[in-house]
Every structure is written in C-alpha cells, then in structure tokens.
Amino acid sequence: MKEQVQKYYGETLTGTTDLQTNACCTAIAPPTHIKDIMALLHEEVTSRYYGCGLVVPELLSGLKVLDLGSGAGQDCYVLSALVGANGKVTGVDMTPQQLAVANAHIDFHTQQFGYQQANVEFLQGQLEELDKLNLEDNSYDLIVSNCVINLCPDKEAVLNEAYRVLKPGGELYFSDVYADRRVPQHLVEDPTLYGECLSGALYWNDFITLAKSCGFMDPRLVEDRPLEIGNDELKTKTEGIGFYSATYRLFKLPDLEPGRENYGQTVTYKGTIEHHPDEFKLDKENSFKTGTATPVCGNTYCMLQQTRLAPHFEFTGNRDTHHGIFASNSSALPFDSEAETPGQTSSCC
C-alpha cells in the first residue's frame, strides 16, 4: 500500500488538478494574514498541494514544528513564516518527487521571508518510524499533518510516534479524512480510493478510541465538513459511506481525564492572542469571549493552563471539589456539521 501511495503522489498526480475528488482540497478560505503569506510561496509548491484543511493554529512564534506528510512543502513554508527566524519547521515525507520540489525552493522562501538562514528542513522517511530519523523524545512544541495520516496503514504507530516526540504541553493539530462507518476491506484495497484519501479513512469513533489509547486523552474537534465525491465511478463504489474532512487538536497533557469533569473552574480570555481580539475558539464546543469568565471542565482548564495558551487567560479554581460531569452548552457530536452540506462546491488552494 505504501508503494501504491508513493506512485500515486509521485507519478499519477502532477498537481491538484489531477485529483478525482475534493477530499484533498481545502474548502475553508484562509484568514487574510495566511493569504498574504501564501502569496509569497513559489508556484511549483502551491500547485502540488493536497491538503484537506488549515493546519495553522495560534501562537506559533519561536516554536519547533514537525509536519507529518509534508509533501511539496506548502504548509511547512507557511509555518516557516509564522514561527519566525527563531523557530524551526521540519517536514517528513516518504515520496521523493514531492520532497524534490520542497527542497528545491528552500533558498527562495528564505529570501522571501527575509531570514539570514533557512528555518525549514525536509526529511525522507515513514511517519510510523520517526525514531529512524533521529527525532528525539519530547522535542517538538507542535505537530501538524494535512490529509496524510489516513494514507498510513499503521495509524496507531503514527499517533504513538507523534506522542513520543511532542513536548509535554505540546499539541498535535491536524486535518484528515474520516468516515461515518468502518470502510470495507475491498475498498481499502482499491488504489484510487486509497490514494484519494477516502478508503484509508478511519471511522471517527475508532479514531477517538485509538487517540486515547496512544495518550491523547481528550481529542477536540475544531471543525468539520462533509465531502462530496464528484467522480461518478468512485461515488458508486463508496455508496452508503459518508466521508468528512475534520480538524482535530490533541494535547500531550498527563492531567487529562477520560471524562469531562466539573470542578467549578472558570477561565477568562484576555483578548491578547493576535488576530483574535474579541473571542478565541479552542474547538467546536468551546469559545471564549474577551473579559468574560467562562465555566470549563477540568480538561479544558488544563488545555489552557498547561500549554502555550496560558499567558492569554486568567484562571480561577482547582480540583479540590468535584461537582460531577461537566454539562456542556453544546450537544455537538462529531460530524453533525454546521458547515457546508454535501453537494456544495469546494475549491483547492
């Protein structure tokens, strides 16, 4: 299967126009400051983009970032601009043709961003075997991935390696494709469906279980959208299965609990995160208005207090008194999408 994926992304696809579905397209328009960076990127890099979401969380300056499945390097170069001269971005991919494009334009982007030396590098390797690339334990502040983990046969190994190399308090922030049921094996073995990021997709509930077993105790859904399969042949093959593009954030925090518990804690957002003066959205269920004390569960409290987000919040309470299960204001379930519905069009960046 890995050889088939390498061939698909190294030979079959020569650019985003060769895609047969919108699974590897980003429907959500990036914010203005990201658009401005993308306008500086080399055309050959942007023409070979196969992501399904935006993998640019907040507060990146000075961070050490790892991109799993970096392809031709678009996300790496956007992140390169955001982490600044004191940050570093490492991209890992297994496809030589994609890496050749990414490596060819390191000097170009170094000059575009006004750096004295490059802050980005690309490594060839398997996402399940980051140890073979000498990536050390607890060494990265942030890991991103964009529509690639679904292509990996051993997704548990990928998540375990991600957890290993993340620093405590670090985050795996990634977009990928999921299914609303388990995909039959005969479809998993279809090279086109697999290469188009469909038949390798996990059933969302299996993903939640897997993430928790790898140490990411409380996966948070940031946003999701249903995918429309425009190719009639592929649509017929996958009839009855719903596919979704979804962005999750997973934190490496030892104090996270299996459930969302109520300790009477509150947080108040200071309004100090750049580009978010009035409100900050942690995930699909949790948004914080500036200056408003907001009740949160113990896990959300940890995600804000024990990560790079901490300086931008005021915290009240502890875990001395337990009040039972935290009653969320939202009944949102994974993929009951408030976003576009099947049939709406999407465009590739």
N, C-alpha and C positions, 0 to 999 in steps of 0.2 A: 504493500500500500504506500509506503514512503517513496518507493521508486516511481510509482504512478503519480504521486503528488509533485515530485521533483520534475517529472516530464511535463505535467500539466502547466505548472507555473514557470518552467524554464523554456519550454518549447511550444506547447499548444497555445498558451496565452502570450501575445506580444504587446498587449496593452488592455486597458479597461474596456475598450470597445469589443473585445473578443468574448466577454462574459455572456453567458446564456440566461442568467437570472439576475435579479437585483440583490441577491444575498450579500455579495461583496461590494456593495455600494453604500455610501453614507447619505441618508435621506435628510438628516438634520443639518441645516446651514450652520457653519461655524460662526462664533461671535466675531465682531469686527477686528479685534486685536489678533485673532488667529488668521483671519483672511489676509491681513496685512503681512503676516509672516509668510503665508503660503504664496503670496505674490512674488516673493523673493526666491522661491525654490526653482531649481533647474527643471526645465520642461520634461526632460527624459525621466526624472524621478517621479514627477506628478503623473505622467502618462502611464506608469506601471503601478498605480495604487489599487489595492484590492481589499481595503478595509471595509467594515460594516458599521463603524461608529466613530465618535470622537473620543480619543483616549488622552485627553489633556485636562487633568484635574487642576485644582487650585494650588497656589503657593509652591512653585517649583524652583525658585531662585536658589542656586547653590546645591541642589540635590544631585545625588548619584542615582541615575535611572538606567534600568535594563528594559529593553524592548524584545519580547519573545516573538520571533517570527517577523523580523523587521523588513523583509522583502527588499524593495529598491530604496528604502530609507526615508520615505516621506515623513512618517511620524517621528523618526529619530531626528530629522533636521528641524522640524517644528519644535520639538522638545529641546534641541540644542540651543535654539534662540531663546527659549524661556528659562532654562537653567542658568544661562549666563556663562561668562568666562570662568567662573569659579566652580561651575557644575560639570558633570560628565555624563555622557549618554553612551551606552553600549548596546549595539544591535546584534542579535543572534538569528541566523537563518541557515537552512540546510541547502538552499538552491544556489549553485554557483553563478548562474546567469543573473539572478537578482542581486546577489552580492557584488558582482562586477559593476553593475550600474551604480549601486550605492557608493562603492569605494572610488569610482571614477570622479565623483563630484565633491569629495571632502574639501579639497582646497577651494573650490568655487564657493561653497557655503561658508567656509571660514572667513573668506574675504567679504561675502555678503553681510555677515553679522558683525564685522569689524573686530574679529578676535586676532590676537597675536599668534595663537596656536590653536590647532583643532581641539575641540572638546568632545568629539564623537569618534567612535571606532566600531568596526563591524567584524564579527567572528562567525566562522562557519562551523555549525555543529547541530546536534539534536537537542530539542528542548527538554527531552527526558533525561539528558546526560550532561547537565551543566557542569558537573564536577570534572568532566573530562576537559573542560575549557579553563580549568583552574579558577572558577568563580567561587570565592570563599564564602563560608557561612557568615550570616549577619553582616553583609557588605553593601546592600543596596537600600536606599530610602524608599524607592518606588519602583514597581514593575508594571509595565503596560503590555498589552497584547491586543491585536486588532484582527479578529476573524481568522485566527490561526489555530487555537487550541483544539477546535473541532476537527482539524486535519490530523491531529496526533492520535495514533492508535492507543497509546497508553496515557490517558489523560490523568490518571492518578499519579503517575511518575512526574508529570509536568507540574502538577499542583504541589507535590511533595518537594520538588526542587525549588519551586518558587518560594515556598515557606522557608526552606533552608537558607536561601541566600538573602532573604529580607532581614533587615534590622528589626529588632523589637520596636513596635510602634510604626513599622513600615506598612506599605499598602500595595496590594495588587489591584490595579484599576484597569479593567479590560472589557472590550466589546467582543461578542461572539454570537453564534447562531445556536438556537435551542429549538427543540421540538415539543409539542404538547402531548406526545406519547413516545414510547420506545420505537425506534426505526427498525423495521425487519432486516435481518441479516442479508437477504438477497439484494436489498437496496444499498446497504453499507458497502457491498462488494461491487457496486456499479461505479466505474471510474469517473464518469462525467458527473454524476450526482455527488460523489465524494469530493471531486475537485472543485465543484461549485459551492462547496461549504454547506451542503444540505444533509447528505446521508450520514456524515460523521457527527452530526449534532447530537448532543445529549438530551434526553428527556429532562425537562427542567427540575423535576423532583429528584431524579438521580443525581443531577449536578449539586443540588443543595446538600444531599446526604454525603456525596463524595467530598465536597469542600470542607464540611465539618470534620470528616474523618481525617483530613490532612492538616487539621489545626485551625482552619479559618471558621471559627465557631458560629459567626452570625453574618452570613453573606447578605449584602444590602443591594437590592435592585435600584439602579439610578434611573434608567429609562428603558423603554422597550417599544418595538413597533412590529406589526405583522409583516411578513414578506409575501410578495406576490411573485409567483413563478410565471414569467411571461412566455416561456417556451412550452408549447402545447404537449410535446412528447414527454418532457420531464414532469409537467403538471399531471399528466395522466398516470405516470409511474408512481407519483407520490400522493395520489388522490386519498383524501381522508386524513392526512397528516398536516397539522398546522405548524409552520416554521416562523420563528421570531428572531429578530436581532435585538440583543439586550446588552446593556452595560451594567456590570456589577463592580462594587468595590468591596474588597476583602482585606481586613486588617489583621496583622500579626500582633495580637494582644493576649497575654496569658490570663487576664482577668475577665475575659468574656465568658458568659454563661450560656448553657444550651438554650435557655428561655429568656424572654424579655421581662425582667422583674422590676417591680416598683419599690423604690426606696425613698420616695418623696423628694427626689433630687430635681433641681432646675438648672438651666443654663441660660445665659443672656448673651446674645451676639452683640459685639461692639461696633459692627459695621466697618471693620478695618481691613477686610480682605479685598484686594484690588479687583475692580470690576463688579463687586457685589456690595455696594454701599447701603442698600436698603434691606436686603434679605439674602441669606445663604441657604442653599439647598444641599443637605447631606446626602439624601437619597429620595426615592419616590414618595416616602411617607413622612419624611422629617425635614421641614423648612423652618428657619429661624429669622424672625423679623428683628431688625436692629432695635435695641433698647427694651425688648420685651422678654420678661422672664418666662421661660417655656418649660413645662414639666417634661422629663425624659425618663426612659428606662435606664437601668444600670449599664447596659451595653452601650447605648448611645452616649451616655456620660463618659464612659471610658474612651470611646472613639474620638471624642472631642478633647478630653483632658490629657490623654496619654499619647498624642500624636502631634504633628506639626501644626495642627489647628488650634492648639491650646492657647497661644497668646491672644487669640481673637475672641475669646469667650470669658465670661465671669461664671464661676461655679458655686453652687450652693448645695450643701448636703453631703452625706456619706452613706455608707451601707450599714449603719448601726441598727436601723429599724426597717424591717421588711413589711411591705403592705400588700403582698400578693402579686398576681400577674399585672403587668402594666397594661392599662386599657388604652389602646391606640385610638386616635381620632380618625384613622383611615381604615377602611375594610379592604384595601387594595390587596389583591392576590397577584402572584407573578403572571404577567401577560394577560391581564384584563384590560389591555392597553387603553389609555386615554389619548394615545397618539393616533396616527392615521389608521384607517381600516383597510383591509385587503381590497385591491383594485385601484387605490391611489398610486400615483406615479412617484418614483424616486429618481434621483439623478446621482451619477458618480461624480465625486470630486476630482 
